[in-house]
């Protein structure tokens, strides 16, 4: 058998093997397996696996106008989005921290109320696995690296002084989300008229004037 014939036979065999491998790798079953493997690690699948209750959907609808600027989080950071929705319409008050971390504490506090530093503490712990405690000023002083507005990233904190105050003493805090928007527990007056949590922009006149500093929680 000539060298040329051997070369042709090897070429044909390699061609047949290539076709068989290609067909196997691109079979519907294998393609489905690849796609599922890719999706299982994505935020999309995580959001699909999450059970969103009817109560949350109703809250989302009720506050749809306020939530509109951050609805992209439903896809990109679904856990963050539905966490925020779950605390909507919560009254404003200093919480009792006994039993913190338990499901009973969460249920009780959502019913009774939470203040701005308390909500920021819970959100940082539940969503970003970061721990802070104390008043708004205390959180900035003891747990954060001060940063400017232009450096803010999702999960950072935003700190504010009192309205019309000439002093920069911190009295309010919220959690930064995206595109100048942050979420925070509002005042007793706001909660009394059904606002509960609020999503606002740092570009809004009052918040722009009252903003003192951003804060990144230390590792």
HELIX and SHEET records of a PDB file:
HELIX    1   1 UNK A    3  UNK A   25  1                                  23    
HELIX    2   2 UNK A   28  UNK A   40  1                                  13    
HELIX    3   3 UNK A   43  UNK A   49  1                                   7    
HELIX    4   4 UNK A   54  UNK A   62  1                                   9    
HELIX    5   5 UNK A   64  UNK A   67  1                                   4    
HELIX    6   6 UNK A   68  UNK A   70  5                                   3    
HELIX    7   7 UNK A   73  UNK A   76  1                                   4    
HELIX    8   8 UNK A   78  UNK A   86  1                                   9    
HELIX    9   9 UNK A  103  UNK A  112  1                                  10    
HELIX   10  10 UNK A  116  UNK A  128  1                                  13    
HELIX   11  11 UNK A  136  UNK A  143  1                                   8    
HELIX   12  12 UNK A  149  UNK A  151  5                                   3    
HELIX   13  13 UNK A  188  UNK A  192  1                                   5    
HELIX   14  14 UNK A  205  UNK A  210  1                                   6    
SHEET    1   A 6 UNK A 144  UNK A 147  0                                        
SHEET    2   A 6 UNK A 211  UNK A 217 -1                                        
SHEET    3   A 6 UNK A 157  UNK A 161 -1                                        
SHEET    4   A 6 UNK A 170  UNK A 178 -1                                        
SHEET    5   A 6 UNK A 181  UNK A 185 -1                                        
SHEET    6   A 6 UNK A 197  UNK A 201 -1                                        
END                                                                             
